[in-house]
């Protein structure tokens, strides 16, 4: 009977993810209401982050975080440029018409992807190097103990009587 009750209940969504989504949508709505041209540039620039969020299946959302942070870093200079130049729709379209600006926005996201893909290999390499170094130090210490205490400390064979 307990299985019938649990089957009718919808699966719970992680609370942090839905809260973050609601905050992001609220921020975008406020930005769109206050500065529509700025929202257009930000929305166009954040497409790689949105794609990463859609395909990121990990619970901690590492891909989304990495691509999002680097994508935001690529968009930030354009937001500052647009804010200083003017916040009209013509200014936003001028910013979006430059291939250099697209390269900067999407290049930041590409750096985020590269970091996401390269870090596990780099971390594994660092762990392996540290393990090899620890193994060499332990072997050197074992050799010192053999010199200091004699062959009996190796523990091989029958113990002396």
Secondary structure in CASP SS format (residue, H / E / C, confidence):
PFRMAT SS
TARGET T0000
AUTHOR 0000-0000-0000
METHOD secondary structure of the structure
MODEL  1
X C 1.00
X H 1.00
X H 1.00
X H 1.00
X H 1.00
X H 1.00
X H 1.00
X H 1.00
X C 1.00
X C 1.00
X C 1.00
X C 1.00
X C 1.00
X C 1.00
X H 1.00
X H 1.00
X H 1.00
X H 1.00
X H 1.00
X H 1.00
X H 1.00
X H 1.00
X H 1.00
X H 1.00
X H 1.00
X H 1.00
X H 1.00
X H 1.00
X H 1.00
X H 1.00
X H 1.00
X H 1.00
X H 1.00
X H 1.00
X C 1.00
X H 1.00
X H 1.00
X H 1.00
X H 1.00
X H 1.00
X H 1.00
X H 1.00
X H 1.00
X H 1.00
X H 1.00
X C 1.00
X H 1.00
X H 1.00
X H 1.00
X H 1.00
X H 1.00
X H 1.00
X H 1.00
X H 1.00
X H 1.00
X C 1.00
X C 1.00
X C 1.00
X C 1.00
X C 1.00
X C 1.00
X H 1.00
X H 1.00
X H 1.00
X H 1.00
X H 1.00
X H 1.00
X H 1.00
X H 1.00
X H 1.00
X H 1.00
X H 1.00
X H 1.00
X H 1.00
X H 1.00
X H 1.00
X H 1.00
X H 1.00
X H 1.00
X H 1.00
X H 1.00
X H 1.00
X H 1.00
X H 1.00
X H 1.00
X C 1.00
X C 1.00
X C 1.00
X H 1.00
X H 1.00
X H 1.00
X H 1.00
X H 1.00
X H 1.00
X H 1.00
X H 1.00
X C 1.00
X C 1.00
X H 1.00
X H 1.00
X H 1.00
X H 1.00
X H 1.00
X H 1.00
X H 1.00
X H 1.00
X H 1.00
X H 1.00
X H 1.00
X H 1.00
X H 1.00
X H 1.00
X H 1.00
X H 1.00
X H 1.00
X H 1.00
X H 1.00
X H 1.00
X H 1.00
X H 1.00
X H 1.00
X H 1.00
X H 1.00
X H 1.00
X H 1.00
X H 1.00
X H 1.00
X H 1.00
X H 1.00
X H 1.00
X H 1.00
X H 1.00
X H 1.00
X H 1.00
X H 1.00
X H 1.00
X H 1.00
X H 1.00
X H 1.00
X H 1.00
X H 1.00
X H 1.00
X H 1.00
X H 1.00
X H 1.00
X H 1.00
X H 1.00
X H 1.00
X H 1.00
X C 1.00
X H 1.00
X H 1.00
X H 1.00
X H 1.00
X C 1.00
X C 1.00
X C 1.00
X C 1.00
X C 1.00
X C 1.00
X C 1.00
END
